[in-house]
Amino acid sequence: MANTVIQVNQAEIEKMKSHYEQYLKANNPPGSVFSAKKQGCTITAYRSGKVMFQGAGNEAEAKQWGEVLPTKKTVPSKKKSSGTPLPANISSLSVIGSDEVGKGDYFGPMTVVAAYVKKEQLPLVKELGVQDSKNLTDTEIVKIAKDLLTFLPYSLLTLPNEKYNQLQSSGMTQGKITARLHNQALNHLLKKIEPEKPDAILIDQFAEAPVYYRHLQGVKEVCRENVYFSTKAESIHLSVAAASILARYAFLKAMDQLSQKAGFKLTKGAGPKVDQDAARLIKSHGLDALHKFTKMHFANTNKARKIARV
């Protein structure tokens, strides 16, 4: 369905609500202030300030109230799936998507998010600029995440570095840790949206399906129903892209908090600048601080110790 989106302030939304009073619908979508239908055009205003016009004459109706926001285009990417083949129409279904952030960062926690995007929310989520978080700036991520948090059901798990290091030193691989976090986030969200059920669950593939389920051996509740796996899953369904943005947002906030504790801004990733930061951290807070701030098994640990001469 054709749609147009504008951005307005809350005062303007109240003005619009009054204008469309005779067309107001009885039930509002999650996260919305009001929804109205006028001559084939549905107008939905969200708490984030976004207003979506869908259906007949949507662009003309929207232009009465403000400047139309440009549509962001996504670049197609190659993807690989494992397990059950993806439904041909998965991109248009109501889907829970899950993704993780921080796995390749020396500083900061791992964050995993499962997010539920209903099919009727897909146009709004797209217009908000949702795409893979790796293609967005930190500023864009913060802005989009704050919009998503007003209406999307989600589950966030943050694994602190101390716990990560404890699990890793006990023999648990990063893949196994990641699988268990995804499974836990998915189960949390499924319980949150009960009795509603998604049409599908799509996991951004970090391990092939048989390996993923092998990692979950011994776990009491394993989410298996309508579960699909694919690389580049954020380009298949916007729920995965939304999950990646919310996970990145949580990671950025955690990095800010760690930077405050460190006394200087910590670098993301695992490059040479990270080695320098870790050496500085050792000198100012002691070697033991790495357990709270970093993923100790990364090669950065030994590099930082050499720089700090400890």
ABEGO torsion letter per residue (X at the ends): XBBBBBBBBAAAAAAAAAAAAAABBABBBBGBABBBBBGGBBBBBBAAGBBBBBEBGAAAAAAAAEBBBBBBBBBBBBBBBBEBBBBAAAAABBBBBBBBBGAABABEBBBBBBBBBBAAAAAAAAAAGBBBAAABBAAAAAAAAAAAAAABBBBBBBBBAAAAAAAAAAGBBAAAAAAAAAAAAAAAAAAAAOABBBABBBBBBABBAAAAAAAABGBABBBABGBBBBBGAAAABAAAAAAAAAAAAAAAAAAAAAAAAAGBBBBBEABAAAAAAAAAAAAAAEAAAAAAABBAABAAAAAAAAAAGX
